[in-house]
Amino acid sequence: MNTELKDNGYRILRGVFSKEETEELAKFSNRVIDYATEGANDPFGIDYMKHRTDNGVLYDLYQRHPQYRKFAESSDILDAVAEHLGESIYLYVNSFLYKPGDRDNVVPWHQDFLSRPDESEKILAWISLDHATKKNGCLKVLPGSHKDGFREWYRVEGETHHDRIRLDGLDLDSVEYLELEPGDVMLFSNYVIHGSDQNSSDLPRRAYRVVYKALDTAEVPRGGAITLRGGTPDDLRKIDFSGVKCSRTPKKRGLKARIKGLIK
């Protein structure tokens, strides 16, 4: 079993996807960006996040477009995630990240999902579609910083990356810049401290980001949970769901909208 994820908080899988696969997804994603920039109709807006082309983020693409699904369902990725989370895994959230070179796109040091401290650990897959280098803003991490869990944090209202951590006591000199080739995948714990610098080049830096969680609960920030591995009746019998709310009433807003659409 590989222990890099446990020891360092991250692990790189090289060459998971081919040049043709990454180029195809990059081209399709550019079409989605163009469509979203036009402000065209979004039938998924009832249950999912509105795209933020002003900040270089497209949300919930697995649910919106089948072109992204084989990337999230990659056996190479799921095998590596299962070593850390176990065999029953579901899709927590997913998004497409790009750094428009014509605007501020620094991502400050942070930990993901700081505002949900009661949930279990997530593993993120950052699937690179371009050459990610220091020049165009590759990810940077503080190795081993995941071992202390969440740090004290605060919120900056109005910012895309609004949840920030206190930096006092951190060894920022230990930073590692993780340069990737198209088709490489970086896996990392949501507890690991990471960020990225300004894209100071004319080169794109695009990535599909998939967040996985163990099926100890099936809570998601929006939409519904989608099992990607395991989740069979035998698997579910092994999980302690005591104290977990396993059912809920559908959102009234979404339900009314669907009924209204059916009776038009």
Stockholm file with secondary structure:
# STOCKHOLM 1.0

chainA/1-264         MNTELKDNGYRILRGVFSKEETEELAKFSNRVIDYATEGANDPFGIDYMKHRTDNGVLYDLYQRHPQYRKFAESSDILDAVAEHLGESIYLYVNSFLYKPGDRDNVVPWHQDFLSRPDESEKILAWISLDHATKKNGCLKVLPGSHKDGFREWYRVEGETHHDRIRLDGLDLDSVEYLELEPGDVMLFSNYVIHGSDQNSSDLPRRAYRVVYKALDTAEVPRGGAITLRGGTPDDLRKIDFSGVKCSRTPKKRGLKARIKGLIK
#=GR chainA/1-264 SS CCCHHHHHSEEEETTCSCHHHHHHHHHHHHHHHHHHHTTCCCTTTTTSCCCBTTTTEEECHHHHCGGGHHHHTCHHHHHHHHHHHCSCEEEEEEEEECCCTTSCCCEEEECTTTTCTTSCCEEEEEEESSCBCTTTTCEEECTTGGGGCCCCEEECTTCTTCEEECCTTCCGGGCEEECBCTTCEEEEETTSCEEECCCCSSSCCCEEEEEEEETTCCCCSSSCCEEEECCCHHHHHTSCCTTCCCCCCCCHHHHHHHHHHHCC
#=GC SS_cons         CCCHHHHHSEEEETTCSCHHHHHHHHHHHHHHHHHHHTTCCCTTTTTSCCCBTTTTEEECHHHHCGGGHHHHTCHHHHHHHHHHHCSCEEEEEEEEECCCTTSCCCEEEECTTTTCTTSCCEEEEEEESSCBCTTTTCEEECTTGGGGCCCCEEECTTCTTCEEECCTTCCGGGCEEECBCTTCEEEEETTSCEEECCCCSSSCCCEEEEEEEETTCCCCSSSCCEEEECCCHHHHHTSCCTTCCCCCCCCHHHHHHHHHHHCC
//
